[in-house]
């Protein structure tokens, strides 16, 4: 059994921002968290590579014409 990964406030902030809006620009996330855009990009890549974060698209059935 492996240990749960340790996430700091920056990692948690990135995850929270992308949960609200998966298309949130890294620049805006960086500004809100008080870090550089490069930091957000690197953290995002690490979170994805470590299978901690997965950003997916979800369709809206009503938008596709289903009732």
C-alpha positions in Angstrom: 0.0 0.0 0.0 1.4 3.4 -1.0 1.2 6.6 1.0 -1.1 9.4 0.0 0.8 12.1 -1.8 1.5 15.3 0.1 -0.2 18.3 -1.5 0.6 21.9 -0.4 -1.6 24.9 -0.6 -0.4 25.6 -4.2 -1.3 22.1 -5.4 -4.7 22.2 -3.6 -5.3 25.7 -5.1 -4.6 24.5 -8.6 -6.9 21.5 -8.1 -9.7 23.7 -6.6 -9.5 26.3 -9.5 -9.6 23.6 -12.2 -12.6 21.9 -10.4 -14.5 25.2 -10.7 -13.4 25.8 -14.3 -11.2 23.3 -16.2 -10.4 26.0 -18.7 -9.1 28.6 -16.1 -5.9 30.1 -17.5 -2.8 29.2 -15.7 -1.9 32.9 -15.5 -5.1 33.7 -13.5 -4.6 30.7 -11.2 -1.0 31.9 -10.6 -2.2 35.4 -9.7 -4.7 34.1 -7.3 -2.2 31.8 -5.6 0.7 34.4 -5.6 3.1 32.2 -7.6 4.5 32.4 -11.1 2.7 30.9 -14.2 5.7 28.6 -14.6 5.1 27.2 -11.2 1.5 26.5 -12.0 2.5 24.8 -15.3 5.1 22.6 -13.6 2.7 21.7 -10.7 -0.1 20.9 -13.2 2.2 18.6 -15.2 3.4 16.9 -12.0 -0.1 16.4 -10.7 -1.2 14.9 -14.1 1.9 12.7 -14.4 1.4 11.4 -10.9 -2.2 10.5 -11.7 -3.5 12.9 -9.0 -5.2 15.2 -11.4 -7.2 14.4 -14.6 -9.0 17.1 -16.5 -11.8 15.8 -18.7 -14.6 17.2 -20.9 -18.2 16.4 -20.0 -21.0 16.8 -22.5 -24.4 18.3 -21.6 -27.1 16.1 -23.0 -29.5 19.0 -23.2 -27.0 20.9 -25.3 -26.8 17.9 -27.7 -30.6 18.0 -28.2 -31.6 15.2 -25.8 -34.5 15.8 -23.5 
